[in-house]
Structure formats: structure tokens, C-alpha cells
Amino acid sequence: MVEVKKESKCQICDSYNMKGMWQCECGVMNVSKNEKCWKCGRPRGI
């Protein structure tokens, strides 16, 4: 039998190191250097 690797549907997660990212309340991921969400403009939660 051939071992099948579980593929993630998220290409960004597969190709980038997610350390230093933060997730906004609206559900999108932001780069750590950004203090506000790029999508909704909310300030970064602590």
C-alpha cells in the first residue's frame, strides 16, 4: 500500500512559517508587525 499524506487545503499554511502571525476576531491571519487587521481594521488583540 502507498502511504497517503494528508494534504492541507491551505497553501499559505503549507508554504509559509506561521510563527509571528496573529488571528483577528474576524478570522483572518495577520503579520505580527501589523497592529491592525488588514481586512476589518480592528486593533490587534492582546
PDB file of N, H, CA, C and O in Angstrom:
ATOM      1  N   MET A   1       0.840  -1.197   0.000  1.00  0.00           N
ATOM      2  CA  MET A   1       0.000   0.000   0.000  1.00  0.00           C
ATOM      3  C   MET A   1       0.876   1.249   0.000  1.00  0.00           C
ATOM      4  O   MET A   1       1.985   1.256   0.535  1.00  0.00           O
ATOM      5  N   VAL A   2       0.363   2.269  -0.596  1.00  0.00           N
ATOM      6  H   VAL A   2      -0.538   2.264  -1.031  1.00  0.00           H
ATOM      7  CA  VAL A   2       1.072   3.543  -0.644  1.00  0.00           C
ATOM      8  C   VAL A   2       0.560   4.431   0.479  1.00  0.00           C
ATOM      9  O   VAL A   2      -0.646   4.592   0.665  1.00  0.00           O
ATOM     10  N   GLU A   3       1.487   4.995   1.214  1.00  0.00           N
ATOM     11  H   GLU A   3       2.467   4.864   1.063  1.00  0.00           H
ATOM     12  CA  GLU A   3       1.088   5.893   2.304  1.00  0.00           C
ATOM     13  C   GLU A   3       0.634   7.224   1.715  1.00  0.00           C
ATOM     14  O   GLU A   3       1.358   7.856   0.946  1.00  0.00           O
ATOM     15  N   VAL A   4      -0.554   7.632   2.082  1.00  0.00           N
ATOM     16  H   VAL A   4      -1.142   7.119   2.707  1.00  0.00           H
ATOM     17  CA  VAL A   4      -1.103   8.883   1.566  1.00  0.00           C
ATOM     18  C   VAL A   4      -0.925   9.972   2.611  1.00  0.00           C
ATOM     19  O   VAL A   4      -1.373   9.848   3.751  1.00  0.00           O
ATOM     20  N   LYS A   5      -0.263  11.034   2.197  1.00  0.00           N
ATOM     21  H   LYS A   5       0.102  11.134   1.271  1.00  0.00           H
ATOM     22  CA  LYS A   5      -0.085  12.159   3.117  1.00  0.00           C
ATOM     23  C   LYS A   5      -1.339  13.013   3.101  1.00  0.00           C
ATOM     24  O   LYS A   5      -1.921  13.270   2.048  1.00  0.00           O
ATOM     25  N   LYS A   6      -1.742  13.443   4.274  1.00  0.00           N
ATOM     26  H   LYS A   6      -1.269  13.234   5.130  1.00  0.00           H
ATOM     27  CA  LYS A   6      -2.907  14.316   4.366  1.00  0.00           C
ATOM     28  C   LYS A   6      -2.502  15.708   3.890  1.00  0.00           C
ATOM     29  O   LYS A   6      -1.622  16.341   4.473  1.00  0.00           O
ATOM     30  N   GLU A   7      -3.142  16.169   2.843  1.00  0.00           N
ATOM     31  H   GLU A   7      -3.857  15.654   2.370  1.00  0.00           H
ATOM     32  CA  GLU A   7      -2.803  17.474   2.294  1.00  0.00           C
ATOM     33  C   GLU A   7      -3.690  18.545   2.895  1.00  0.00           C
ATOM     34  O   GLU A   7      -4.902  18.373   3.023  1.00  0.00           O
ATOM     35  N   SER A   8      -3.075  19.638   3.255  1.00  0.00           N
ATOM     36  H   SER A   8      -2.090  19.778   3.151  1.00  0.00           H
ATOM     37  CA  SER A   8      -3.829  20.771   3.770  1.00  0.00           C
ATOM     38  C   SER A   8      -4.423  21.528   2.592  1.00  0.00           C
ATOM     39  O   SER A   8      -3.795  21.646   1.539  1.00  0.00           O
ATOM     40  N   LYS A   9      -5.624  22.034   2.773  1.00  0.00           N
ATOM     41  H   LYS A   9      -6.134  21.938   3.628  1.00  0.00           H
ATOM     42  CA  LYS A   9      -6.251  22.821   1.716  1.00  0.00           C
ATOM     43  C   LYS A   9      -5.695  24.242   1.681  1.00  0.00           C
ATOM     44  O   LYS A   9      -5.904  24.982   0.721  1.00  0.00           O
ATOM     45  N   CYS A  10      -4.978  24.610   2.755  1.00  0.00           N
ATOM     46  H   CYS A  10      -4.808  24.008   3.535  1.00  0.00           H
ATOM     47  CA  CYS A  10      -4.449  25.969   2.847  1.00  0.00           C
ATOM     48  C   CYS A  10      -3.023  26.007   2.307  1.00  0.00           C
ATOM     49  O   CYS A  10      -2.102  25.521   2.964  1.00  0.00           O
ATOM     50  N   GLN A  11      -2.831  26.572   1.131  1.00  0.00           N
ATOM     51  H   GLN A  11      -3.579  26.967   0.598  1.00  0.00           H
ATOM     52  CA  GLN A  11      -1.499  26.626   0.541  1.00  0.00           C
ATOM     53  C   GLN A  11      -0.581  27.568   1.312  1.00  0.00           C
ATOM     54  O   GLN A  11       0.625  27.335   1.382  1.00  0.00           O
ATOM     55  N   ILE A  12      -1.136  28.621   1.887  1.00  0.00           N
ATOM     56  H   ILE A  12      -2.116  28.811   1.830  1.00  0.00           H
ATOM     57  CA  ILE A  12      -0.328  29.556   2.664  1.00  0.00           C
ATOM     58  C   ILE A  12       0.258  28.842   3.876  1.00  0.00           C
ATOM     59  O   ILE A  12       1.436  29.011   4.191  1.00  0.00           O
ATOM     60  N   CYS A  13      -0.564  28.044   4.558  1.00  0.00           N
ATOM     61  H   CYS A  13      -1.521  27.907   4.303  1.00  0.00           H
ATOM     62  CA  CYS A  13      -0.095  27.312   5.741  1.00  0.00           C
ATOM     63  C   CYS A  13       1.001  26.326   5.369  1.00  0.00           C
ATOM     64  O   CYS A  13       1.926  26.103   6.150  1.00  0.00           O
ATOM     65  N   ASP A  14       0.909  25.741   4.202  1.00  0.00           N
ATOM     66  H   ASP A  14       0.158  25.922   3.567  1.00  0.00           H
ATOM     67  CA  ASP A  14       1.894  24.756   3.769  1.00  0.00           C
ATOM     68  C   ASP A  14       3.201  25.399   3.326  1.00  0.00           C
ATOM     69  O   ASP A  14       4.259  24.778   3.431  1.00  0.00           O
ATOM     70  N   SER A  15       3.147  26.620   2.836  1.00  0.00           N
ATOM     71  H   SER A  15       2.288  27.125   2.751  1.00  0.00           H
ATOM     72  CA  SER A  15       4.334  27.214   2.230  1.00  0.00           C
ATOM     73  C   SER A  15       5.005  28.294   3.069  1.00  0.00           C
ATOM     74  O   SER A  15       6.103  28.737   2.730  1.00  0.00           O
ATOM     75  N   TYR A  16       4.385  28.720   4.136  1.00  0.00           N
ATOM     76  H   TYR A  16       3.493  28.360   4.412  1.00  0.00           H
ATOM     77  CA  TYR A  16       4.967  29.761   4.973  1.00  0.00           C
ATOM     78  C   TYR A  16       5.063  29.312   6.423  1.00  0.00           C
ATOM     79  O   TYR A  16       4.270  28.489   6.880  1.00  0.00           O
ATOM     80  N   ASN A  17       6.028  29.851   7.134  1.00  0.00           N
ATOM     81  H   ASN A  17       6.673  30.519   6.762  1.00  0.00           H
ATOM     82  CA  ASN A  17       6.155  29.615   8.564  1.00  0.00           C
ATOM     83  C   ASN A  17       5.157  30.535   9.252  1.00  0.00           C
ATOM     84  O   ASN A  17       5.238  31.755   9.108  1.00  0.00           O
ATOM     85  N   MET A  18       4.212  29.961  10.000  1.00  0.00           N
ATOM     86  H   MET A  18       4.146  28.970  10.116  1.00  0.00           H
ATOM     87  CA  MET A  18       3.138  30.756  10.587  1.00  0.00           C
ATOM     88  C   MET A  18       3.520  31.402  11.918  1.00  0.00           C
ATOM     89  O   MET A  18       2.691  32.065  12.542  1.00  0.00           O
ATOM     90  N   LYS A  19       4.773  31.215  12.359  1.00  0.00           N
ATOM     91  H   LYS A  19       5.446  30.677  11.852  1.00  0.00           H
ATOM     92  CA  LYS A  19       5.206  31.875  13.588  1.00  0.00           C
ATOM     93  C   LYS A  19       5.190  33.377  13.371  1.00  0.00           C
ATOM     94  O   LYS A  19       5.551  33.863  12.300  1.00  0.00           O
ATOM     95  N   GLY A  20       4.772  34.107  14.391  1.00  0.00           N
ATOM     96  H   GLY A  20       4.479  33.712  15.261  1.00  0.00           H
ATOM     97  CA  GLY A  20       4.730  35.556  14.285  1.00  0.00           C
ATOM     98  C   GLY A  20       3.443  36.074  13.674  1.00  0.00           C
ATOM     99  O   GLY A  20       3.309  37.271  13.421  1.00  0.00           O
ATOM    100  N   MET A  21       2.496  35.179  13.436  1.00  0.00           N
ATOM    101  H   MET A  21       2.605  34.206  13.642  1.00  0.00           H
ATOM    102  CA  MET A  21       1.205  35.605  12.895  1.00  0.00           C
ATOM    103  C   MET A  21       0.201  35.708  14.039  1.00  0.00           C
ATOM    104  O   MET A  21       0.350  35.056  15.073  1.00  0.00           O
ATOM    105  N   TRP A  22      -0.808  36.525  13.842  1.00  0.00           N
ATOM    106  H   TRP A  22      -0.929  37.055  13.003  1.00  0.00           H
ATOM    107  CA  TRP A  22      -1.894  36.589  14.819  1.00  0.00           C
ATOM    108  C   TRP A  22      -3.213  36.571  14.077  1.00  0.00           C
ATOM    109  O   TRP A  22      -3.320  37.063  12.954  1.00  0.00           O
ATOM    110  N   GLN A  23      -4.226  35.990  14.729  1.00  0.00           N
ATOM    111  H   GLN A  23      -4.139  35.591  15.641  1.00  0.00           H
ATOM    112  CA  GLN A  23      -5.533  35.855  14.093  1.00  0.00           C
ATOM    113  C   GLN A  23      -6.495  36.875  14.670  1.00  0.00           C
ATOM    114  O   GLN A  23      -6.642  36.995  15.887  1.00  0.00           O
ATOM    115  N   CYS A  24      -7.140  37.598  13.793  1.00  0.00           N
ATOM    116  H   CYS A  24      -7.020  37.501  12.805  1.00  0.00           H
ATOM    117  CA  CYS A  24      -8.119  38.608  14.194  1.00  0.00           C
ATOM    118  C   CYS A  24      -9.440  37.945  14.574  1.00  0.00           C
ATOM    119  O   CYS A  24      -9.691  36.787  14.242  1.00  0.00           O
ATOM    120  N   GLU A  25     -10.271  38.702  15.274  1.00  0.00           N
ATOM    121  H   GLU A  25     -10.067  39.643  15.544  1.00  0.00           H
ATOM    122  CA  GLU A  25     -11.607  38.213  15.642  1.00  0.00           C
ATOM    123  C   GLU A  25     -12.448  37.893  14.413  1.00  0.00           C
ATOM    124  O   GLU A  25     -13.357  37.066  14.481  1.00  0.00           O
ATOM    125  N   CYS A  26     -12.149  38.548  13.283  1.00  0.00           N
ATOM    126  H   CYS A  26     -11.410  39.221  13.229  1.00  0.00           H
ATOM    127  CA  CYS A  26     -12.922  38.288  12.062  1.00  0.00           C
ATOM    128  C   CYS A  26     -12.467  37.008  11.364  1.00  0.00           C
ATOM    129  O   CYS A  26     -13.083  36.574  10.391  1.00  0.00           O
ATOM    130  N   GLY A  27     -11.372  36.397  11.872  1.00  0.00           N
ATOM    131  H   GLY A  27     -10.872  36.750  12.663  1.00  0.00           H
ATOM    132  CA  GLY A  27     -10.965  35.092  11.367  1.00  0.00           C
ATOM    133  C   GLY A  27      -9.789  35.078  10.408  1.00  0.00           C
ATOM    134  O   GLY A  27      -9.332  33.999  10.032  1.00  0.00           O
ATOM    135  N   VAL A  28      -9.279  36.238   9.995  1.00  0.00           N
ATOM    136  H   VAL A  28      -9.651  37.114  10.300  1.00  0.00           H
ATOM    137  CA  VAL A  28      -8.152  36.246   9.067  1.00  0.00           C
ATOM    138  C   VAL A  28      -6.828  36.319   9.815  1.00  0.00           C
ATOM    139  O   VAL A  28      -6.768  36.791  10.950  1.00  0.00           O
ATOM    140  N   MET A  29      -5.770  35.847   9.167  1.00  0.00           N
ATOM    141  H   MET A  29      -5.818  35.464   8.245  1.00  0.00           H
ATOM    142  CA  MET A  29      -4.436  35.878   9.758  1.00  0.00           C
ATOM    143  C   MET A  29      -3.725  37.164   9.351  1.00  0.00           C
ATOM    144  O   MET A  29      -3.856  37.637   8.222  1.00  0.00           O
ATOM    145  N   ASN A  30      -2.974  37.715  10.291  1.00  0.00           N
ATOM    146  H   ASN A  30      -2.867  37.331  11.208  1.00  0.00           H
ATOM    147  CA  ASN A  30      -2.234  38.948  10.063  1.00  0.00           C
ATOM    148  C   ASN A  30      -0.761  38.758  10.401  1.00  0.00           C
ATOM    149  O   ASN A  30      -0.406  37.918  11.227  1.00  0.00           O
ATOM    150  N   VAL A  31       0.089  39.544   9.756  1.00  0.00           N
ATOM    151  H   VAL A  31      -0.199  40.227   9.084  1.00  0.00           H
ATOM    152  CA  VAL A  31       1.521  39.533  10.045  1.00  0.00           C
ATOM    153  C   VAL A  31       1.741  40.234  11.374  1.00  0.00           C
ATOM    154  O   VAL A  31       1.072  41.220  11.683  1.00  0.00           O
ATOM    155  N   SER A  32       2.671  39.727  12.150  1.00  0.00           N
ATOM    156  H   SER A  32       3.214  38.926  11.899  1.00  0.00           H
ATOM    157  CA  SER A  32       2.880  40.232  13.512  1.00  0.00           C
ATOM    158  C   SER A  32       3.211  41.719  13.570  1.00  0.00           C
ATOM    159  O   SER A  32       2.893  42.379  14.559  1.00  0.00           O
ATOM    160  N   LYS A  33       3.844  42.258  12.526  1.00  0.00           N
ATOM    161  H   LYS A  33       4.101  41.721  11.722  1.00  0.00           H
ATOM    162  CA  LYS A  33       4.219  43.674  12.565  1.00  0.00           C
ATOM    163  C   LYS A  33       3.016  44.605  12.390  1.00  0.00           C
ATOM    164  O   LYS A  33       3.104  45.791  12.707  1.00  0.00           O
ATOM    165  N   ASN A  34       1.907  44.084  11.894  1.00  0.00           N
ATOM    166  H   ASN A  34       1.836  43.121  11.636  1.00  0.00           H
ATOM    167  CA  ASN A  34       0.707  44.904  11.730  1.00  0.00           C
ATOM    168  C   ASN A  34      -0.033  45.020  13.051  1.00  0.00           C
ATOM    169  O   ASN A  34      -0.281  44.014  13.716  1.00  0.00           O
ATOM    170  N   GLU A  35      -0.384  46.228  13.432  1.00  0.00           N
ATOM    171  H   GLU A  35      -0.182  47.046  12.892  1.00  0.00           H
ATOM    172  CA  GLU A  35      -1.125  46.438  14.678  1.00  0.00           C
ATOM    173  C   GLU A  35      -2.634  46.395  14.452  1.00  0.00           C
ATOM    174  O   GLU A  35      -3.403  46.234  15.400  1.00  0.00           O
ATOM    175  N   LYS A  36      -3.057  46.540  13.187  1.00  0.00           N
ATOM    176  H   LYS A  36      -2.433  46.670  12.417  1.00  0.00           H
ATOM    177  CA  LYS A  36      -4.483  46.465  12.857  1.00  0.00           C
ATOM    178  C   LYS A  36      -4.697  45.391  11.806  1.00  0.00           C
ATOM    179  O   LYS A  36      -3.810  45.102  11.002  1.00  0.00           O
ATOM    180  N   CYS A  37      -5.876  44.809  11.824  1.00  0.00           N
ATOM    181  H   CYS A  37      -6.596  45.043  12.477  1.00  0.00           H
ATOM    182  CA  CYS A  37      -6.237  43.784  10.844  1.00  0.00           C
ATOM    183  C   CYS A  37      -6.301  44.393   9.444  1.00  0.00           C
ATOM    184  O   CYS A  37      -6.858  45.475   9.258  1.00  0.00           O
ATOM    185  N   TRP A  38      -5.734  43.700   8.470  1.00  0.00           N
ATOM    186  H   TRP A  38      -5.281  42.821   8.621  1.00  0.00           H
ATOM    187  CA  TRP A  38      -5.741  44.205   7.097  1.00  0.00           C
ATOM    188  C   TRP A  38      -7.135  44.157   6.487  1.00  0.00           C
ATOM    189  O   TRP A  38      -7.426  44.898   5.548  1.00  0.00           O
ATOM    190  N   LYS A  39      -8.002  43.291   7.011  1.00  0.00           N
ATOM    191  H   LYS A  39      -7.766  42.689   7.774  1.00  0.00           H
ATOM    192  CA  LYS A  39      -9.328  43.114   6.409  1.00  0.00           C
ATOM    193  C   LYS A  39     -10.383  44.016   7.039  1.00  0.00           C
ATOM    194  O   LYS A  39     -11.112  44.714   6.334  1.00  0.00           O
ATOM    195  N   CYS A  40     -10.463  43.999   8.372  1.00  0.00           N
ATOM    196  H   CYS A  40      -9.871  43.432   8.944  1.00  0.00           H
ATOM    197  CA  CYS A  40     -11.550  44.735   9.031  1.00  0.00           C
ATOM    198  C   CYS A  40     -11.068  45.974   9.781  1.00  0.00           C
ATOM    199  O   CYS A  40     -11.882  46.811  10.172  1.00  0.00           O
ATOM    200  N   GLY A  41      -9.746  46.105   9.991  1.00  0.00           N
ATOM    201  H   GLY A  41      -9.085  45.425   9.674  1.00  0.00           H
ATOM    202  CA  GLY A  41      -9.215  47.296  10.639  1.00  0.00           C
ATOM    203  C   GLY A  41      -9.243  47.280  12.161  1.00  0.00           C
ATOM    204  O   GLY A  41      -8.892  48.275  12.796  1.00  0.00           O
ATOM    205  N   ARG A  42      -9.657  46.163  12.754  1.00  0.00           N
ATOM    206  H   ARG A  42      -9.942  45.355  12.238  1.00  0.00           H
ATOM    207  CA  ARG A  42      -9.664  46.082  14.218  1.00  0.00           C
ATOM    208  C   ARG A  42      -8.236  46.106  14.748  1.00  0.00           C
ATOM    209  O   ARG A  42      -7.328  45.592  14.096  1.00  0.00           O
ATOM    210  N   PRO A  43      -8.027  46.695  15.919  1.00  0.00           N
ATOM    211  CA  PRO A  43      -6.688  46.664  16.516  1.00  0.00           C
ATOM    212  C   PRO A  43      -6.335  45.254  16.965  1.00  0.00           C
ATOM    213  O   PRO A  43      -7.210  44.436  17.250  1.00  0.00           O
ATOM    214  N   ARG A  44      -5.047  44.990  17.021  1.00  0.00           N
ATOM    215  H   ARG A  44      -4.336  45.655  16.790  1.00  0.00           H
ATOM    216  CA  ARG A  44      -4.566  43.671  17.427  1.00  0.00           C
ATOM    217  C   ARG A  44      -4.952  43.380  18.868  1.00  0.00           C
ATOM    218  O   ARG A  44      -4.699  44.192  19.759  1.00  0.00           O
ATOM    219  N   GLY A  45      -5.562  42.227  19.099  1.00  0.00           N
ATOM    220  H   GLY A  45      -5.767  41.567  18.376  1.00  0.00           H
ATOM    221  CA  GLY A  45      -5.938  41.826  20.450  1.00  0.00           C
ATOM    222  C   GLY A  45      -4.732  41.336  21.222  1.00  0.00           C
ATOM    223  O   GLY A  45      -3.815  40.746  20.650  1.00  0.00           O
ATOM    224  N   ILE A  46      -4.732  41.578  22.502  1.00  0.00           N
ATOM    225  H   ILE A  46      -5.477  42.057  22.966  1.00  0.00           H
ATOM    226  CA  ILE A  46      -3.594  41.152  23.325  1.00  0.00           C
ATOM    227  C   ILE A  46      -3.975  39.896  24.097  1.00  0.00           C
ATOM    228  O   ILE A  46      -3.162  39.366  24.855  1.00  0.00           O
TER     229      ILE A  46
END
